[in-house]
Amino acid sequence: MTNVARAAELTRLRGCLGSNTFRTNLRFRQETLRQIVPLLNFNNVYHTNALQFADILSREGFSSGMYESCEGRLSVLVEQAINELRYDLTPPDPPQPGLVPTPHLTNEQGLWWFFQHCTVKTRWWLIVTTAIALGAAITSAYSAGRNHFINQVIDLWRQSTKP
């Protein structure tokens, strides 16, 4: 359901909230609340509060002050939801805990950014894998004897340790 259609339906149902029939007829009240509450599920705060108010309003045995209070609060809640839907004010859902807040990597976020934001287990796996790969490359180049540069580096290192 689109935001415009949801707002139009809530506007229509909001007119029923203050009516005399809503206050006196329990069946009409329950049916109206059955239509309003699912329309507010686009926002968890609205939906949770509407469920609480609907629970009280759909029963008998409470004082008239309690009914009027819940009816007024539900009316304000529906009005806020209508304005939020009309003007597209709904904020995006917050990111799940532990996940990166951006849904995808951008060009500015490279390997170093990934290394800083990955889990500790992934970070250590990257370090160990890189060290093993570098060690294997250096060992194979040295043992093959074809890389004169490695021999020169080792000779230079050996000479620097002697005074």
Residue, then its C-alpha position, 0 to 999 in steps of 0.5 A: m500500500t502506498n503512503v498516499a493511499r494509507a494516508a487517505e484511508l487513515t484520514r477517512l477513519r480518523g473522522c470516525l474516531g470522534s463520532n457519537t457512534f464510535r463512543t456508544n457502539l462497541r461493535f462499530r468501535q472494534e471494527t474501526l480499530r481493526q481497520i486503523v491499527p494495521l494501517l499504522n504498522f509502517n512505524n513501530v512506535y505508532h503501531t505499538n501505541a495504537l495496539q495499546f489504545a485499541d486494547i483499552l478502547s475495544r473493551e467495556g468496563f473502563s471509566s469514561g475518562m479512560y476511554e476519552s483519554c485513549e480516544g484522544r491519544l489515538s486521534v493524535l497518533v493517527e493525525q501524526a501518522i497522516n502528516e508523516l505519510r502525506y509529507d513523506l517524513t518517515p525516517p529510514d530504518p536504523p541499521q541492525p546492531g553490529l552491521v556497517p551503517t551503509p548498505h553498500l561500499t562506495n568508491e571512497q571506502g577501500l581495503w583499509w576501510f574494510f580492514q577497520h570495519c570488519t570483525v576481529k576474526t576476519r581481520w586476523w584471518l586477513i593478517v595470517t593469510t597475507a603473512i603466509a602468502l608473502g612468506a611463501a612468495i619470498t621463500s619460493a623466490y629465494s629458493a629458486g635462486r632466480n631473484h638476485f634482488i632477494n640475495q642482495v637484500i639478504d647480503l645487505w642485511r648481513q653486512s649491516t649487522k656486522p660493525 
